Structures are given as C-alpha cells and as structure tokens.
Amino acid sequence: MPDSLDVLAFAAHPDDIEMSCGGTIIKMVEEGKKVGIVDLTRGELGTRGNPELREQEANEASDLMGIQLRENLRLQDGMIGESEEEISAVVRALRRHRPGIVIACAMEDRHPDHGNAASLIERAVFLSGLKNFKVIDDEGNEPWRPKAVYHYIQDRYIEPDFVVDITGQYEKRKEVIACFKSQFFDPNSKETQTYISTKKFQDYLEARAIAMGHRIGVHYGEGFTSTRKIGVSDITKLI
C-alpha cells in the first residue's frame, strides 16, 4: 500500500476521470504529486464494450497518466445511492489512502449516477472523519477527512469556481481518452453508436477544453466547482 495520497479522484464509471479532468491528473503527476483513482462501478450497463474490456482500457489509461493506483469498488452501475454499504465502501477507500484532496463527479449531470456519486462522496468524506462511524467490513484504519472536495464538470455545463490550465497536458489527455476505444469515437468500430461515441462528442470535449481555457486566458483548461469557498494566501500567484 502506498503512503498517503495527495489527491484521490473518484469516478462513477471508468472513463469519467479521463474525459473530465484527465489533464489535471496528468499535470499533478508531472508535478510529483501522488494521485490515485477509484472507480465506483465497472460500467456494466454501458451499451458498448463490457466490464472486462473497460477494465483493460482503464489500466492502459492509468499507466499513461502515471498514477499511483486505481481501484474499482464494484458498486452497481445505474443504481448509485447512499446506502450503508456504498458509504462504507467509499469510507474504506478514504481511510485506506488518506488523501489530502478528493476530486469527485459533477454535482449535477446528464447521467444520474454522476450527481448521485457526487452526493455519496461528499457524505462519505464527512463521515470518514468521525471516529465513532463504523464501516461495514472495517479494515482497522483510523478516521480520516480530506482537506477539500472539488467536483469536475462532465457533460452538462456548470459554471466553474476555478479552472486549471492544462495546455501543456492537452495532447497527452487526448491519448488517455483514446484508451477507451470501446466508449469514445472510433471510426473502425462496428458497435452500436451511442451519445459519447460520436465524432460530434469528441469535438465537444475539445471545444469544452478550449472554452474553459479561454476563461483564464490559456489554450486549454478544465473547470471545477466547490461546495465551500476557496481561500488563497497570495493573490500574486493567481493567473
């Protein structure tokens, strides 16, 4: 098991991270930060591919990003809620890896799992810090509460609270997204076309990154929201 992580990113499905904040993950790894990813489900309800293939794609993307670890909690795809079992699974991950910062799904989005996962993670982060909160299948780790939770932006536009410059990481982000050939645009695929498998959606992801970058005067960016106000100690370091 690695030392405490600087950042632990949660996704409802394999590929959520890559398409929404992959550039930010790559940038943090390049800066020497210890980053891990926890996928809540295997994406077993997906029209294209299958859970085993998506796991292979996730592993390929993880290697390309250079993250410390990737786990899958195997919650039920399409049915993410806030049951005791689901909360316990997330709390176990938090107490096991002790991240300084958590990155989570969008608070509201087209896929119901995304918003539900955001609420689940917010609740689990709070409960993880309570010494009297006992989890199912307790692993014996001490209570732990990250310093902050930030939410990436997925399909639907949400006004960001801050934007990360990923200009230097954008080309690698494209490679990482391309690892998920079963899910995103692949002109050679014979599978059923879906909302996210079209060239139009691929272009949309690029347009979103350009639009976010434009907000802060750079080429490409990724936006995030926060449920609490963000403080700074030195305004001269803001861009």
Buried (B, 14 or more C-beta within 10 A) or exposed (E): EEEEBBBBBBBBBBBBBBBBBBBBBBBBBEEEBBBBBBBBBBBBEBEBBEBEBBBBBBEBBBEBBEBBBBBBBEBBBBEBBBBEEBBBBBBBBBBBBBBBBBBBBBBBBEBEBBBBBBBBBBBBBEBBBEEEBEBEEEEEBEBBBBEBBBBBBBBEEBEBBBBBBBBBBBEBBBBBBBBBBBBBBBEEBEEEEEEBBEEEBBEEBEEBBBBBBEEBEBEBBBBBBBEEEEEEEEEEEEE
